[in-house]
């Protein structure tokens, strides 16, 4: 049953967004207010990566200044596989990928959140390992 489930059934299409120039403090506050463990990072209207609670913990453990350290210091930047951008890509999932394959990708990469792309490889959301596991549980 789980092999017929698709990533698009678990993605969050609306998610908190932070600007690449915002501070570590801003990220902490936004995560707390939205009660999430991942934020999408944008430059203008372009989605360029993610920052996770693990990234935040790394910043705090390394004594980054909360107010002057920018998100760009510790976020995971993504350059999507499109005609104009092919280098330094982060791991991402296609919305039509099956859930078990997606979980394997996450496990092997050692991450719990990934960006999801749709038509023409454009970013459309974020998926967490927890949401994928919940989707599998709902089918049992």
Residue frames relative to the residue before (quaternion, step in Angstrom):
aa qw qx qy qz dx dy dz
X 1.0000 0.0000 0.0000 0.0000 0.00 0.00 0.00
X 0.6774 0.5214 -0.3041 0.4204 3.60 0.84 -1.00
X 0.6353 0.5517 -0.3438 0.4169 3.59 1.07 -0.60
X 0.6429 0.4960 -0.3387 0.4753 3.62 1.22 -0.16
X 0.5409 0.6107 -0.3986 0.4191 3.60 1.29 -0.14
X 0.2314 -0.7814 0.5707 0.1012 3.55 -1.06 0.83
X 0.6480 -0.5379 0.3890 0.3735 3.54 -1.19 0.66
X 0.6319 0.5705 -0.3440 0.3962 3.61 0.94 -0.83
X 0.6053 0.5585 -0.3565 0.4411 3.60 1.21 -0.36
X 0.7562 0.3792 -0.1948 0.4964 3.61 1.21 -0.35
X 0.5484 0.6497 -0.4097 0.3307 3.62 1.15 -0.25
X 0.3501 -0.6700 0.6111 0.2346 3.46 -1.33 0.49
X 0.2418 -0.7948 0.5449 0.1139 3.54 -0.54 1.18
X 0.7142 0.2833 -0.2176 0.6020 3.56 1.20 -0.43
X 0.1225 0.7923 -0.5766 0.1572 3.53 -0.62 1.14
X 0.5967 -0.5739 0.4084 0.3845 3.58 -1.12 0.52
X 0.1610 -0.7897 0.5903 0.0454 3.53 -1.01 0.91
X 0.0881 -0.7752 0.6248 0.0300 3.53 -1.07 0.83
X 0.4733 -0.6668 0.5005 0.2844 3.56 -1.14 0.63
X 0.6079 -0.5992 0.3931 0.3419 3.57 -1.05 0.77
X 0.7095 0.4487 -0.2590 0.4777 3.60 1.13 -0.59
X 0.4745 0.6656 -0.4512 0.3581 3.60 1.25 0.02
X 0.5548 -0.6530 0.4279 0.2875 3.55 -1.23 0.54
X 0.6756 -0.4506 0.4051 0.4200 3.50 -1.38 0.23
X 0.6333 0.5343 -0.3207 0.4589 3.59 0.99 -0.85
X 0.6406 0.5236 -0.3214 0.4606 3.60 0.96 -0.84
X 0.6492 0.5156 -0.3132 0.4631 3.58 0.98 -0.85
X 0.6414 0.5215 -0.3192 0.4635 3.57 0.94 -0.88
X 0.6876 0.4865 -0.2885 0.4552 3.57 0.85 -0.94
X 0.6632 0.5045 -0.3101 0.4578 3.58 0.95 -0.84
X 0.6359 0.5165 -0.3310 0.4683 3.59 0.99 -0.78
X 0.6643 0.5034 -0.3017 0.4629 3.57 0.95 -0.89
X 0.6750 0.4988 -0.2983 0.4545 3.60 0.89 -0.90
X 0.7456 0.3953 -0.2116 0.4930 3.58 0.94 -0.91
X 0.3126 -0.7779 0.4810 0.2566 3.58 1.33 -0.22
X 0.4819 0.6347 -0.4421 0.4116 3.54 0.87 1.10
X 0.3574 -0.7328 0.5362 0.2187 3.55 -1.25 0.33
X 0.7426 0.2701 -0.2056 0.5774 3.59 1.25 0.30
X 0.1187 -0.7607 0.6350 0.0639 3.52 -1.18 0.73
X 0.3890 -0.6564 0.5821 0.2809 3.54 -1.15 0.61
X 0.2404 -0.7634 0.5849 0.1314 3.57 -1.05 0.78
X 0.0640 -0.8112 0.5813 -0.0054 3.53 -0.88 1.02
X 0.1846 -0.6701 0.6969 0.1766 3.47 -1.45 0.37
X 0.7892 -0.0235 -0.0372 0.6126 3.56 -0.36 1.20
X 0.7610 -0.3002 0.2501 0.5179 3.57 -0.65 -1.12
X 0.5749 0.6113 -0.3688 0.3999 3.59 1.28 -0.02
X 0.3569 -0.7114 0.5714 0.1999 3.56 -0.83 1.06
X 0.0408 -0.8465 0.5307 -0.0137 3.59 -0.64 1.09
X 0.8219 -0.1159 0.0706 0.5533 3.61 1.20 -0.08
X 0.4076 -0.6789 0.5469 0.2718 3.52 -1.32 -0.38
X 0.1251 -0.7240 0.6649 0.1345 3.49 -1.35 0.34
X 0.1822 -0.8099 0.5551 0.0529 3.56 -0.77 1.10
X 0.6692 -0.4714 0.3752 0.4350 3.53 -1.29 0.20
X 0.6020 0.5474 -0.3590 0.4572 3.62 1.11 -0.57
X 0.6210 0.5225 -0.3354 0.4784 3.58 1.07 -0.74
X 0.6389 0.5251 -0.3119 0.4678 3.57 0.99 -0.89
X 0.6557 0.5080 -0.3128 0.4628 3.58 0.91 -0.90
X 0.6113 0.5416 -0.3418 0.4649 3.58 1.05 -0.75
X 0.6608 0.5109 -0.2993 0.4612 3.57 0.92 -0.90
X 0.6781 0.4848 -0.2896 0.4704 3.57 0.93 -0.89
X 0.6642 0.5145 -0.3021 0.4503 3.59 0.94 -0.88
X 0.7278 0.3996 -0.2280 0.5086 3.57 1.17 -0.59
X 0.5116 -0.7161 0.3698 0.2980 3.54 1.28 0.54
X 0.2104 0.7562 -0.5818 0.2130 3.59 0.95 0.84
X 0.5019 -0.6354 0.4919 0.3201 3.57 -1.07 0.73
X 0.4899 -0.7083 0.4296 0.2716 3.58 -0.73 1.08
X 0.7672 0.4073 -0.2010 0.4529 3.57 0.94 -0.85
X 0.7611 0.3807 -0.2149 0.4792 3.60 1.09 -0.55
X 0.5972 0.5624 -0.3689 0.4370 3.60 1.20 -0.37
X 0.2989 -0.7748 0.5365 0.1501 3.55 -0.74 1.09
X 0.6590 -0.5127 0.3932 0.3851 3.53 -1.26 0.55
X 0.6119 0.5940 -0.3407 0.3959 3.57 1.02 -0.81
X 0.5637 0.6246 -0.3703 0.3936 3.59 1.22 -0.45
X 0.8525 0.1384 -0.0142 0.5039 3.58 0.90 -0.86
X 0.4601 0.6839 -0.4522 0.3407 3.63 1.21 0.15
X 0.4269 -0.6330 0.5597 0.3222 3.56 -1.33 0.09
X 0.2131 -0.8019 0.5495 0.0979 3.56 -0.45 1.22
X 0.1506 -0.7808 0.6026 0.0675 3.53 -1.07 0.80
X 0.0583 -0.7293 0.6791 0.0603 3.49 -1.07 0.79
X 0.3428 -0.8067 0.4491 0.1736 3.51 -0.23 1.32
X 0.5346 -0.6261 0.4757 0.3098 3.54 -1.21 0.63
X 0.2715 0.7280 -0.5792 0.2467 3.53 0.13 1.30
X 0.7253 -0.4144 0.3001 0.4606 3.57 -1.25 0.01
X 0.7650 0.3855 -0.2027 0.4745 3.59 1.01 -0.75
X 0.7929 0.2524 -0.1200 0.5415 3.62 1.17 -0.24
X 0.1345 0.8312 -0.5262 0.1184 3.57 -0.42 1.17
X 0.6684 0.5139 -0.3241 0.4292 3.63 1.14 -0.02
X 0.8392 0.1913 -0.1665 0.4810 3.56 -1.31 0.49
X 0.2540 0.7977 -0.5193 0.1715 3.58 0.93 0.74
X 0.3411 -0.6877 0.5946 0.2392 3.53 -1.15 0.64
X 0.6265 -0.5222 0.4035 0.4147 3.54 -1.26 0.23
X 0.0516 0.7789 -0.6223 0.0588 3.54 -0.98 0.88
X 0.3381 -0.7376 0.5555 0.1816 3.52 -1.24 0.49
X 0.3966 -0.6572 0.5766 0.2798 3.53 -1.21 0.53
X 0.5759 -0.6311 0.3982 0.3338 3.59 -0.98 0.84
X 0.7028 0.4535 -0.2688 0.4777 3.62 1.15 -0.49
X 0.4310 0.6886 -0.4695 0.3459 3.59 1.27 0.14
X 0.4678 -0.6753 0.4747 0.3159 3.58 -0.99 0.71
X 0.6556 -0.5849 0.3417 0.3337 3.51 -1.17 0.81
X 0.6558 0.5099 -0.3259 0.4512 3.61 0.88 -0.85
X 0.6429 0.5002 -0.3235 0.4815 3.61 0.95 -0.80
X 0.6413 0.5266 -0.3201 0.4572 3.60 1.00 -0.80
X 0.6415 0.5123 -0.3192 0.4734 3.58 0.98 -0.83
X 0.6370 0.5195 -0.3280 0.4655 3.59 0.99 -0.77
X 0.6266 0.5259 -0.3329 0.4689 3.60 1.00 -0.81
X 0.6703 0.4996 -0.2966 0.4616 3.58 0.87 -0.96
X 0.6595 0.5190 -0.3057 0.4497 3.55 0.90 -0.96
X 0.6967 0.4759 -0.2750 0.4610 3.58 0.84 -0.96
X 0.6926 0.4540 -0.2724 0.4898 3.59 1.11 -0.65
X 0.3911 -0.7395 0.4663 0.2874 3.58 1.23 -0.30
X 0.5639 0.5753 -0.3944 0.4422 3.58 1.08 0.74
X 0.2929 -0.7689 0.5397 0.1780 3.56 -1.20 0.42
X 0.7348 0.2672 -0.2100 0.5871 3.59 1.30 0.12
X 0.0125 0.7902 -0.6126 0.0089 3.54 -1.04 0.78
X 0.4889 -0.6123 0.5295 0.3250 3.51 -1.25 0.51
X 0.2290 -0.7554 0.6006 0.1272 3.53 -1.15 0.69
X 0.1832 -0.7821 0.5888 0.0900 3.53 -0.96 0.92
X 0.2624 -0.7599 0.5788 0.1364 3.51 -1.24 0.58
X 0.8454 -0.0744 0.1010 0.5191 3.49 -1.04 -0.91
X 0.8452 0.0434 -0.0986 0.5235 3.56 -0.96 1.00
X 0.5935 -0.6296 0.3331 0.3746 3.57 1.11 0.78
X 0.3863 0.7107 -0.5059 0.2995 3.60 1.08 0.57
X 0.5044 -0.6619 0.4584 0.3121 3.61 -0.95 0.84
X 0.0738 -0.8299 0.5529 0.0065 3.56 -0.84 1.01
X 0.8247 -0.0939 0.0745 0.5527 3.61 1.16 -0.25
X 0.4087 -0.6566 0.5749 0.2672 3.48 -1.42 -0.20
X 0.1005 -0.7706 0.6252 0.0722 3.55 -1.10 0.71
X 0.2262 -0.7590 0.5953 0.1356 3.55 -1.10 0.74
X 0.6162 -0.5424 0.4162 0.3910 3.53 -1.22 0.47
X 0.6121 0.5556 -0.3490 0.4414 3.59 1.05 -0.71
X 0.6624 0.4967 -0.3118 0.4662 3.62 0.91 -0.84
X 0.6355 0.5209 -0.3314 0.4637 3.60 1.04 -0.71
X 0.6574 0.4961 -0.3044 0.4786 3.57 0.99 -0.86
X 0.6293 0.5270 -0.3300 0.4661 3.61 1.00 -0.78
X 0.6309 0.5329 -0.3314 0.4562 3.59 1.00 -0.80
X 0.6474 0.5046 -0.3142 0.4771 3.58 0.95 -0.86
X 0.6567 0.5230 -0.3074 0.4480 3.59 0.93 -0.92
X 0.6636 0.5218 -0.3143 0.4343 3.60 0.99 -0.77
X 0.6603 0.5096 -0.2952 0.4660 3.57 1.23 -0.42
X 0.5948 0.5994 -0.3600 0.3966 3.59 1.20 -0.35
